Amino acid sequence: MPRVTLDMFPIQAEYPVHWGDMDAAQHVNNLVYLLWSETARLVYFEHLGIDISFSSEVGPILGWQECKYMFPMTYPDTALVGIRTIDLQNDRFTIECGMFSKKHNRIAALSKHLIIPYDYQNLKKTELPQSWKENIEAEGV
C-alpha cells in the first residue's frame, strides 16, 4: 500500500481523544474510529452540497464500510481525520477516511465507505444526482 498522508485529503477535521474512548486494552476502541469517520463523512457530504436531512427525495445511505487499524491511539491525543472520494460510479461512490495521530504524527486507521444515493420517498436506490457527480468531480476524483 502506498504511503497515505493527511495532505492527500481535501476535507479535514480534528477530534480530541477522550479517556473514555479507550477500551480494556488501553487504546482507542475500534468503534471510536468508525464514529470519527462517520462524523467526517457527514462534514464531507455538507461540503459537497449533499442534503443529509432525510427530508429531500434523494439522500446518501451507507452501503458498506471497512476499517484497517494501523496504530493504537491512546489518551491524550488528537485525531486528525481526512476524507476524500476515491471512486465514482453512476449509482454510487466510495470515500476513504484517514485517521492520524497528531501526537505521534502518523496514520492510525484507514476506512472506506460505499455511499449509495437512496430515494427515501420510494425506499429504493437510485442514480447519482448530477449535482453530486459534479461536486465530487470538482474535488478531483
Secondary structure, DSSP 4 states (H G I P E B T S, - for coil): -PPP-GGG-SEEEEEEPPGGGB-TTSSB-HHHHHHHHHHHHHHHHHHHT---SS-SSEEEEEEEEEEEE-S---SS-EEEEEEEEEEEETTEEEEEEEEEETTTTEEEEEEEEEEEEEETTTTEE-PPPHHHHHHHHHTT-
